[in-house]
């Protein structure tokens, strides 16, 4: 569950501008502020099921956006490459070729 929550938080960060105000609000309350479905339903004077359905549809939309745009995937790959470069630099003087390859991989992501 924690992995899903973390993933949804990242996807929300990347794609929130593509959501409607209601979708943003529900997702923010549910994932960022840790509101329950009942609390959100009470806040908006709707049924718990309506909140659940909206959140599930929004999660599916975020996954679709990620499938097409890959912003989160590229973010993760960029982080891995930066960590590798830092590791190379800490181990001593890395070969120029190794650094060039890592930088080339970073450039491919954009």
C-alpha positions in Angstrom: 0.0 0.0 0.0 2.8 2.4 0.8 4.4 1.8 -2.6 1.0 2.6 -4.3 0.6 5.8 -2.2 4.1 6.9 -3.0 3.6 6.2 -6.7 0.3 8.1 -6.7 1.9 11.1 -4.9 4.6 11.3 -7.6 2.1 10.9 -10.4 -0.1 13.5 -8.8 2.9 15.9 -8.6 3.7 15.4 -12.3 0.3 15.4 -13.8 -2.0 17.4 -11.4 -2.3 20.3 -13.8 -4.1 17.9 -16.2 -6.8 17.1 -13.6 -10.0 18.9 -12.9 -10.2 21.0 -9.7 -12.5 18.4 -8.1 -10.1 15.6 -9.0 -7.1 17.6 -7.7 -9.0 18.3 -4.5 -10.1 14.6 -3.9 -6.6 13.3 -4.6 -4.9 15.9 -2.5 -7.2 15.2 0.5 -6.9 11.4 0.1 -3.2 11.0 -0.7 -1.5 14.1 0.7 -3.7 14.9 3.7 -4.6 11.3 4.5 -8.4 12.0 4.7 -10.6 9.0 4.7 -13.3 8.5 1.9 -15.9 9.3 4.5 -14.2 12.5 5.5 -14.0 13.6 1.9 -17.6 12.7 1.3 -18.7 14.7 4.3 -16.6 17.7 3.2 -18.2 17.7 -0.3 -21.7 16.5 0.7 -21.5 13.4 -1.6 -21.6 9.7 -1.0 -18.5 7.8 0.0 -19.0 5.7 -3.2 -18.9 8.8 -5.3 -15.6 9.8 -3.7 -14.2 6.3 -4.2 -15.3 6.2 -7.9 -13.7 9.6 -8.6 -10.4 8.6 -6.9 -10.3 5.3 -8.8 -11.0 7.0 -12.1 -8.4 9.7 -11.4 -5.8 7.0 -10.4 -6.4 5.3 -13.8 -6.1 8.6 -15.6 -2.7 9.3 -13.9 -1.5 5.9 -14.8 -2.6 6.5 -18.4 -0.7 9.9 -18.5 2.4 8.2 -17.2 2.1 5.4 -19.8 2.1 8.0 -22.5 4.4 10.7 -21.2 6.8 8.7 -18.9 7.6 11.7 -16.7 7.9 9.7 -13.5 9.9 7.0 -15.3 12.4 9.5 -16.6 12.6 11.1 -13.2 13.5 7.7 -11.7 16.1 7.0 -14.4 17.6 10.4 -14.0 18.0 9.8 -10.3 19.7 6.5 -10.9 22.2 7.9 -13.4 23.0 10.8 -11.1 23.6 8.4 -8.2 25.9 6.4 -10.5 27.9 9.5 -11.5 28.3 10.5 -7.9 29.5 7.0 -7.0 32.0 7.1 -9.9 33.3 10.4 -8.6 33.6 9.2 -5.0 35.5 6.1 -6.0 38.3 8.2 -7.4 38.9 9.5 -10.9 36.5 7.8 -13.2 37.3 7.2 -16.8 36.3 9.9 -19.1 34.5 7.4 -21.2 32.4 6.2 -18.3 31.4 9.8 -17.5 30.6 10.5 -21.1 28.4 7.4 -21.3 26.5 8.4 -18.2 26.0 12.0 -19.4 24.8 10.6 -22.8 22.2 8.4 -21.0 21.0 11.5 -19.1 20.6 13.4 -22.4 18.6 10.6 -23.9 16.0 11.0 -21.2 15.1 14.5 -22.3 
